[in-house]
Each structure stands twice: as C-alpha cells, then as structure tokens.
Amino acid sequence: MYGTATKNGLGVGLMYSYPHRFWNLTGTRKEKVVVQSDDSLHLMASVWDAKSDTILPIDLSVTIEDSDGKVTNTNLWPMISPNMGFHYGDNVALNGEGNYRATISAGPLQTERTGALDGRFTKSQSVTVGFTFDTSETYNLPIRRLGEKAGTKGTVELMDMKSVPSPRVPPREELPGQSIGEVTSDDVSFLISLVDGDSRFSKNGQPTLLVSPRTPYNRIMLPRMALTGSVNRKQTTILKRKLRATIDPEIGCYYRAPVEELQASDSVVIETVTPPQLARHDGYETAFLDMPPAKCTVGSVAR
C-alpha cells in the first residue's frame, strides 16, 4: 500500500507490486500484456464512496509526476485477481527511484445508482496520492507458490488491505426481496431475487428482478457485464429484458429489470451478452468467459 486519500466523498487507495503479466479482455477475446523492459512497477488503485465504503466501478486514469514534472499518463484497466478481487491497474514506467505524485482521475459513474448513492458521482474528479518508488521494496515482495494445489477447484483467500474497503458483495441472506434461486455460468454465481415494487430498488413501483453476480468462493463483485433476463411460462417466453447495471451502498454492484409478475413453476433465465469486461490476473485468465444461459425454476412467490 502506498497510501489513501479522500476528496469530495471519493476515496482512493494506491497500491503497488512488481511488474507482471495480465490479460486484457474485449468481448470474449483475450490479449496477453507482457512485461516491458522499462516497466518499473505494477500500479494499482481502488476507489470507493467514502460515506458507505462502497467500491465503485468507475473509469480511472492516472498522471504521475516527479519533481521535474509529468512522467507518464495512462488509463488504469479495470481488473480482477484472486487475492485482490476487483481493482484497477497497469504496468508503469518511472524515471528511477524517488518521490512521485500520482493524480488519479475518476470519470462520472456510468451505472444507475440506488439508495444513498443516488445522484452522486455525476462529475469527473481527481485525488492525489504521493509515493516513493524504492526498488528494494518493490522487487523483494514475497511470492507464495501453490503448486501442490494445481488442478483442484478453489482460490486463495482475499487479502485484507485494512484501509481499502473489500470488493465483496453480500451473502444471500443480506440481499433484499424474496430469493428466487442461485444459478451458475462458467463459475459466476448469480443470486436472483424478486423485490416488491414499493422499494428503492424498483422503478415506478413495479416488482423488480434483482440479479447479484459474484465469484464463487470470495463473493467478489463482477461489474461491466451485459445481461438479459427472461421469464418463461409453460414453454413460452413471456418477458425478456436487458438487466440494468446498478450500484447500491448496501448490496454493491447488481443488475435489475422490472417484471410484471412471477408465478410458481416459471423459469428465470439469465443470459450473458458480454462477460465481465475486466483484465485478468493469473488465476482468472480462463474464468468467466464462456458463459451459457443459466436457468432456475421459481418455487413459490409470496403474495
């Protein structure tokens, strides 16, 4: 951890590691990013709402300056790794060891917002964090190899970064509404709920289908997806709608769409139009890519 800063309700944490490979994702096409000879470090950031500690899926760029002026300017890729979860990062070249200032610029939040986030983060803003680049610290970070677990399902534990909020989403029992079921597609777990129309999660008082995706072991949020939801009744699709990406201070990143009604024995189908558009670190480079439709059957619906 290099440090944290807060400005106008936006919290920023700046982290570092040694330069390493990752895979960018466009649609379902992966492109491997290899370490270049002039890369100094892998610079990472997390951003959150300082009032609720909600991690925000927002566009980020960084300008790095030393005492002589600007060194580099780059967009930070939205990323996911097993030990850090959702964050932003890139390999960055610096002018050697010394003191630097990183100005992290966050664009307006593009997703819909509910609860205390409604109406906030509508404009671009920036936060500056100072840091010292020391090769003895950066290049001597320990590596823990897990070769004895190769070929088994699972993941490493999520790091506790203390001063940075966790990118986890809540367990099933903390989601609003009536639980409809849980389905899986290429290891993404989708928790599906039906929320009554008289709720901040609904629009115009309509009942709302609420879908909360997460990684299977650590409940890491999965933003930047394109999803549709369908309701099938007696072999007929009676409703198909785009699920709107939304963020809430209590349940994090989720997707929603209004529905007229659900009946027992209806089936709800979640179709992934675009998988999570997140760069992948080692361990997630093959996950959450080939995502077939996932279906669950409604058991009963409270009246």
ABEGO torsion letter per residue (X at the ends): XAEBBBBGGBBBBBBBBBBBBBBBBBEABBBBBBBBAABABBBBBBBBBAAAGBBBBBBBBBBBBBAAEBABBBBBBBBBBAAAEBBBBBBBBBAEBEBBBBBBBBBBBABBBBEAABGBGABBBBBBBBBBBBAAAAAABBBBBAAAABGBBEBBBBBBAGABBBABBBBAAABBEBBAEBBBBGGBBBBBBBBBABBAABBGGBBBBBBBBBBAAAGBBBBGBBBBBBBBBGGBBABBBBBBBBBBAAAEBBBBBBBABBBBGBBBBBBBABBBBBBBBBGAAABGABBBBBBBBBABBBX
